[in-house]
Amino acid sequence: MGRGDGSGRLVSPENADDTGAGILHVDMDAFYASVEQLDDPSLRGKAIIIGAPESRSVVSSASYEARRFGVRSAMPVGQALRLCPTAIVVPPHFERYLEMSSQVMRIFRDVTPLVEPLSIDEAFLDVRGARRLWGSPGRIARMLRQRVLDETGLTCSIGAAATKHVAKMASTISKPDGLLIIAEADTAAFLAPRSVRALWGVGPKASEALENRGIRTIADVIEAPREILDRALGSAMGDRVWHLARGIDAREVDTRRVEKSVGHEETFHDDIADTAILRSELRRLADRVGARLRGNGWEASTVAIKVRFADFTTISRSQTLVEPTAVGQRIGDAALELFGSLERTLPVRLIGVRAEKLRTAGAAAPTLWDDDEGWRRIEDALDGATAKFGRGAVTRATLLGTRGGGSIPTSPPAPRLDQG
């Protein structure tokens, strides 16, 4: 299994058999870091960390040069710098990453309409119906990699297989800048020697539960009695692992996929006890969440907050809304209500707002009246101003002057940590 630093990398030869490998998983390589290196050539070949310079913030991404020292996404920047003291910390530029992501996704959709984005930097493609136009899956994958490089200057890794699960495993193993093709007939042989930790969706706890019973490879999973899997993982996860280990994955590429949630967090430079500042931050984060929902044509049925205290104790609270919404004001109201119900005895280190249970906007039948109509008009106008002048050009008056006194938050994390 390839690791995050590119060691253990496997790629296919030019003449690899691609029979039945009509599902592609395309994953951009160290996406945020690669974009920064593209925009600033002086960073190429160097160990860079994407994150705020404060040691308390977390790593959003790291170049492969930094990953070889053990630097990983979600690691505190201070810890990352101890592992790799020569690394250059580069602040994130999320608007630029979204811009590059849009270019990449357009390339994918030029090849096939059957594209399922998983995140800002990866997607599944079903190319089984594109053979007549573009050729075999292997040829399409090579063409895609070249087009992405030629048109964006970025590299990607691709796994091609008969199922989504195996394609994703293959792309991980081929990183960085590789292509690994698993013909349908070779699926079992490919899976058997892999660690159970390589199974997509099997996390560290589930892997540990299997390993504690001597089940370390996918071949071990196949040999294990079904009741052992159920006892170790529970019946639902046991059933899933039983099928995935045998290369059975009925999931199709879903072009209608909607993200499960959208959220933003802030890690503060100094722990904050001032309720007014914390409430202002919740408002600001809620506005950002609402803007992202509207930009993607989604609305949320649930609002959740996350609060991490000075002693690293972390709590979450959620509230189901009467009506789904993409209005930042409504999301903020719910977040503040949840925050007000907390018992706080320590200053706050991190705070976050998340919209959950997303669906396509307007999917519900219209109601007799719209309580959010006024705020919706205001926020639509703010969206227009942001598109024209950039984020921050217009903001709430209550948010002005709330970040002084050493309580400036770090740069907000990306919508998702860059694992590639």
Sequence and secondary structure as in RCSB ss.txt:
>XXXX:A:sequence
MGRGDGSGRLVSPENADDTGAGILHVDMDAFYASVEQLDDPSLRGKAIIIGAPESRSVVSSASYEARRFGVRSAM
PVGQALRLCPTAIVVPPHFERYLEMSSQVMRIFRDVTPLVEPLSIDEAFLDVRGARRLWGSPGRIARMLRQRVLD
ETGLTCSIGAAATKHVAKMASTISKPDGLLIIAEADTAAFLAPRSVRALWGVGPKASEALENRGIRTIADVIEAP
REILDRALGSAMGDRVWHLARGIDAREVDTRRVEKSVGHEETFHDDIADTAILRSELRRLADRVGARLRGNGWEA
STVAIKVRFADFTTISRSQTLVEPTAVGQRIGDAALELFGSLERTLPVRLIGVRAEKLRTAGAAAPTLWDDDEGW
RRIEDALDGATAKFGRGAVTRATLLGTRGGGSIPTSPPAPRLDQG
>XXXX:A:secstr
   TTSTT     TT   TT  EEEEEETTHHHHHHHHH GGGTTS EEES SSTTSB SEE HHHHTTT  TTS
BHHHHHHH TT EEE   HHHHHHHHHHHHHHHHHH S EEEEETTEEEEE GGGHHHH SHHHHHHHHHHHHHH
HHS  EEEEEESSHHHHHHHHHHH SS EEE  GGGHHHHHTTSBGGGSTT  HHHHHHHHTTT  BHHHHHHS 
HHHHHHHH HHHHHHHHHHHTT       TT   SEEEEEEEEEEEE  HHHHHHHHHHHHHHHHHHHHHHTEEE
EEEEEEEEETT  EEEEEEEEEEEE  HHHHHHHHHHHHHTS   S EEEEEEEEEEEEETT S   SS TTHHH
HHHHHHHHHHHHHH TTSS  GGGTT S TT  B     SS    
